Amino acid sequence: MRSTFDSYFENLRNKRIAVLGLGVSNRPLVRLLLEFGCQVLGCDKTPREQLDEEVLELEKMGCKLHVGEGYLDGVEADVVFRTPGMHPANPAIEALRARGAQVTSEMEVFFEVCPCTLLGVTGSDGKTTTTTLVSEMLKAAGKTVWLGGNIGTPLLPLVRQMKAEDYAVVELSSFQLMDMTHSPARAVITNLAPNHLDIHKDMEEYIQAKTNIFRYQDESGLLILNADNPITSQFRGNGTTRFFSRQGKADVCLDNGVICRNGTPVLPVEDILIPGVHNVENYMAAIAMVEGLVEDDVIRYVAKTFGGVEHRIELVRVKDGVKFYNDSIASSPSRTIAGLRSFREKVILIAGGYDKHIPYDVLGPEICAHVKKLFLGGATGPKIRQAVESCSDYNPAELEIVDCGTFAPAVKAAAASAEPGDVVLMSPASAAFDQFKNFMVRGNYFKELVKEL
């Protein structure tokens, strides 16, 4: 008996398929389509001379390329796969649809053919950490888990390895959800606030996209919502709707510093290794998601051992009583402010990097309030120093500032100054492009330096 996966792709054999966008998620899709004998046209705005080797290899395999300026002009197809960053109402897509093309996406097809239980997470903030927590809890309980979507590896090519008893945990962006017609069995919306309005035509469209995560659930579906968020608190699912709240009573809530589910204590907040009240909310959402799938002792084990999502206030190492955190994702003052507020104690901060010509005034008061030693490097170092020194709360006797020039000397100097009980936080408030390709490369280099101490 053929699987749903094989049946889907067999039905595409010899059809004209246009894949709009040749980014990370669509490249494995192109290989699959070619494997099943489809006529594939790969469309991408990147000029041919800037295409990387992987895309050129797809061409050698039989994918016709339509790239550069006008890459959507004159496209004809029976089926169109939209890349997440392309609005479904794009005129080229609308024209293809009007000519009879079926418009879908890699994620839509994955939901259609996935053989295992689907758990989905979306929201404006916290979705990556919540998705990862759900995955970690299920794995710690002995389940086979496939983590993907807006995080990790594209899942569609892996469907043939999945079994019915497995779990697919998927982070979903508003772009992926915009024209979805399938919903996961269990869904979380962490919170909603204005976001991505450069792509969405307005806030209402953004909200409607997010609601697709539960719109197509049936009565067996589970929807988990943030009761403290004025938008999500108004939603209701087609099946069971559960709420979590850090500020009041809910299905999952706080009681004297303990996260409780249905009135039963599950997890003391002090046992959560990753800092910040926002991570308390992420744990609440995950605890609600895995109800009935994971024992409470497994949840407590994950809380005590999970060091965070890579580059997001990620605990790298504890050495001689000093905790080193990698927050390389913090490429702006607002991100670093959130990181600083995650710690009860004053921290040793490593900051500075590429200058995006943005103001740093707002960072000064936060550093004065949350930092006891500041080590600076990169082009924004002087700007950050000025923001601190111009703050009325600045006291040179309480806050030491050291200019180190570049990244590595700043890390080494901060580590050398630390004493048992200190927290060393690398949260640059700046982009990485002065010395690194991106924030991930910067974060990995920080981890290398820390592990060499």
N, C-alpha and C positions, 0 to 999 in steps of 0.2 A: 504493500500500500504506500503510495507516494505521500510524502509529508506536505503540509501546507506550504512550506518554504519552496520545495521543488515544484509544486503545482503552480505557484505564483510566477516563478521565473520561467517555467516551461511555457506558460501562456504568453510570455513576452517574446518568445523566440521569433526571429525574423521581423520584428516590429522596429520602427524607427524611434529611438530613444534619445531625447535631448537631456543632458545633465548640465544644469545651469550652475556653474561654480565648481572649480576643481580643487577645492580645499581638502583638508585632512579627512573629513567624514565622507566625502563623495568619491575619493580615489578607490577605496575598496569596493564601493558600489559599482564603479566603472568596470573593474575586473570581473565582478560577478556577472554583470550584464554581457560582457564579452564571452565569458565562459558558457553562457546559455544561448549563444548565437544571435545576440541582438545587434542591430545596426546602431552604434553609439556615436553621437555627436557631443563632444565635450566643449562647453562654452565657458570662457573665462576672460575677464577684462585685462588680465596680465598680458603685456606684449610678448610676442613669441621669443624675442631675444632675452627676456627675463624669466622664462619658464625654467623650473628646476628639472633635474634629471628624471624624477619620478613621473612627472607629467609627460615628458618626452618618451619615456618607456611605455606609457599607456598608448601613445600614438603608434609605436612599433607593434603593439599587441593588436592593433586594429581600430582603435578609437580615432575618429576624425576630429581634428581640432579646429575650433572657430574662436580665435582669441584676439585680444587687443581692442582698439576702438571699434565700435560697431559690432561687438561680439554677439549681440542679440538680434542683429538685423538679418532678415531672410531665413530665420530658423523654421524648419518644418519638422513636425514630430507627431507620432501617435500618442506617446507618453512623455511627460516632462517631469523631471525631478528638480524641484526648487531647492537651492541652497538656503539655509536658515536666515542668512542676512538679507535676502532679497524679498521685498514685500510681495505678498500674493497678488496685490492689485497693480503690480508693475505693468505698464502698458504692453510690453512684449509678452508677458504671461497672459494677460487678458486677451490679446490678439490670438495667441495659440489656442487658448480655451475656446474662443469664438469659432475657430476653425475645426473644432472637434477634438482637440488634444485633451487627454486626461492629465491633470496636474496633481502631483503627489510629492513625497519627500522620502528621504532615506529613513527618517524616524517614523513616519506614517506606515511605511511598509514593515518596518521592524515590529511595530505594535500589531500589525495584521498577521504576521507569520510566527511571532514568538511563541514557543510551546510551553513556556513556564510562567509562573506567577509574576506579574508586573507590579512594581512599587515605584511611584513617581513622586518627585519633589520639585516644587517651584517656589518662587517668591522673589522679592526685590533684594533681600539680604539674607545671608545664612544658608542658602540652598546647597552650596558645595559642602559645607561642614555637616549639615543635616543628612545629606545623601550619603556621605562617607560614614557617618555614625551608624546609620541604618545598616549599611553594608558590613561594617566591622562587627556589629552585634550579631547579625545573622551568621557571619563566618565563625565567630567565636562560639556560636551555638552548634557548629558542625554542619551548617548548610552549605551547599554549593551556590556561590553568588557571582553574578555577572554585573559589573559596575560600568556604567557608560552614559551615553547621552551627551549632555553639555560638559561632561567631565570624563576623562579617561578615554578608552578605546572605542571606536565605532563598533556597535554590537551586531549589526545586520550580518556581516560575514561570519560571525561566530554562532549563528543560530543552529547550524547543523551539529554543533557540539553540545547544545543545551538539551536537558531532559525535563520532563514534565514536573518533576519534584524540585527543580532548581528555582532560584529567585533572580530576577533581573531588577536591579535597583538603578533608576534612571533619573538624572538631573535634567530638567526641561526648562529651556529659556522661553520667553514670550515669543521669540521669533520661530522657534520650533513648534510652538503650540498654536500659532495663529490660524492655521487651516487644518488642524488635526480633527479627525472624526472618530478617534478611538481614545479611550481613557484607561489608565491603569486600575487594577483591582483595588489598590490602596493608594491614596493621594494625600500629600501634605502641601499646604500653602503657608509658608513661614510667616509672611507679612507682605503688605503691598504699600508702595509709596511711589510718587512720580519717578519714572525712569525710562530711558531709551526713547524719549519723546522726539529725538532727532530722526527716528525711524517710524514710530507709530504716529498716526495723524493727530491723535489726542489721547488724553488719559483714559477715556472710555474704551478706546480700542485696545489699549494696553491691558486694562482690567478684563475685558472680554476674552482676550487671548489667554490670560491666565486661567480663567474659569473653564477652558476646554480640558483642563487636567481632570475635571470631575463631571463635565457635562454629559459624557456618554457612558458613565457608570450605570449599572442596573441596580436593583434593590439589594443585591449582595455587596455592593461597593462600600468602601470605608473612606470618608473624607475627614481630614484632620485640619483644624483651623486655629489661628491665633485669636483668642478672645479679646486680647488687648489692642488689637489693630482695628481702627474704625471701619476699614473696608472689609477685611476678611470676616469680621464678626457678624456681618450681615448675610453671608453666604449660607446656603443649605444644600446638602447633597441629595442624590436620588435614593441612596441607601441609608447607612448609618453616618451621622455627623457627630464628631467628637471635637472638643475644644481643649486647648492648653492655655494657661494663664500664669504669668509671673506676679500679677498684681491683684488677683482676686480668686474666687472659687471657680473651678472648672473640672472637667474629667481628669486632667493632669494639671496639678497646681503645686504651689509651695506651701508648706506648713512647718513653721519654725526651722527653716533652713533645710528642709527635706523635700525632695520632689515626691509627691504622692500621686498614685493612679487609682481612681475610683475609691479614694479614701485610705488606700493601703500604702504605707511608706515603701519607696523603691530605692531612692538614691539620695544620700546626704550631699548637699551642694559642695561641701568641703572635700569630698572625694573626687571631684572633677579635676583632672589634671590640667586641662587647657583653661586659661583665665578668661574672665569677662562675663558680665551678666548676659550678654547676647548669646554666649555659649550655654548658659543655663537654659535659655529658651530653645536653643537647638537640641539639647538633650531632651527637653520636654516633648518636642515634636517627634523625635526619634523613638522615645519610650512609648508614645501613643501609637506610632506606626507599627512597632513590633509586638504589640500586645497579642498574646496567644501563640506567638512564634518563638519567643525567647524568654528564658527564665530570668528572674530578677537578679540572681547572683551573677549571671553572665553580663547583664547591664552594668553591674557594679565593677566587674573585672575590667570591662572596656573603659569605664570612666577613669579608673586608676592607672591604666596603661596607655591609653590613646594620647599621643603627643600633638595631635592637631593635623590639619591638612597642610601639605607642604607649602612653605612660604607664607603662611597666614598665622602669625603668632605661633609658630611651630617650635615646640621644645626640641632643641637639637642635642643638648648634653647637660648633665649635671656633673661638674668637676670641682672637687674640693669645696663642696657646699654652695657653688655658684651655678645658677641656672642661666643657660644661654638660649635665647629665643630668636628665631629667624622670621622677620616680618617684611621680607623683601617685596611683597605685593604692595606695600605702602609707598606709592610713587607720588603722593600728594600730601599736603598738610592735613587734610581731613582724615585720611587713612591713618596717619601717624597719631593723630589725636585720639582716634578710637582705640588704637593699640595701647597708648599710654593710660587711658582710662580703664584698661582691663586689669591693671595691677593695683593691689592695695598699697604696696610699698612704693617708695620712690625708686626709680630705676637708673641704671647707667645706660645712656642712650648713644647709639652710633647713628649719625644722620649725615645727609648731604649727598649730592650726586649731580646728575645732568640738570641744566637750567632750562625749564620750560617757560621761563619768563612769567611766572605766576607769583602773586604776593604771598609773603610768609608771616605777615603781621599776626594772624590768628594763632600761629604756632607758639609765639613767645610766651603768653600767659600760661599755656598748657605745659610747656617745658618747665617754667618756673614752679608750677604746682606739682609736677609729677617726676621730675628728674633731679638727681643729686650730682651727677657728673655727665658732661656732654662732650663727645668726641666727634669732630667734624672733618669731612673730606669732600672733595669735589667742588664744582663750580657754585653750588648753592650754599656751601659752608659759610661764607661771609654773610649771605642774606639771613641765614638762620641765626647766626651770632648777633647780627644787628637787631633782629626781631626780639631776641631774648634780652639784650642789653637795654633796649628802649622800653622794655616793660616796667611799669611802676613797681611790680613785685620782685624784680630781680635783686638778689643779694649775692654779691661775689663771694662772700664768706660761706654761703650755703650751696652754691652751684658753681662748680669748677668747669670752665670751658677750655678745651684743648683743640687747637687746629693741627690736623695731622697731614693735610695735603691730599692724600689719596686714600683709597678704601682699606687696603691691607694694613697699613700702619695704624689706622684708626681702630680696626678690630683688635690688633695686638696690644695697643696701648690701653684700650678699654678693658681687655682681659687681664692685663697686668695690674690694673688699679683695683680690681674686684676683690672683695673679701668674702669669707663664708657667710651665706645668707643673702648675698646680693643677687639681683637680676640684671643681666646684660641683654639689652634689647636692640637688635639691628632693625630699625624702622626708619628708612632714609628720608621720607617726605619728599622724595625726588625720583625722577626716572633714572634708569640705569645706563642710558646710552653714552654717558661720558667714558665709561670703561668696559661696559658689557653689552652684549647683543640685546638682552632683555632682563627683566627682573628675576626670571628663573635661573639664568646663568649666574647672576649676582648672588642669589640665595644659595645656590650650590657651592659657589666659591667660599661664601661665609661658613658653610658647614664644613668644608674641607679645612679651613683655617682653625675652626674651633676644635675639630677632632685631632688636629696636630698639636694642640696645646699640651 
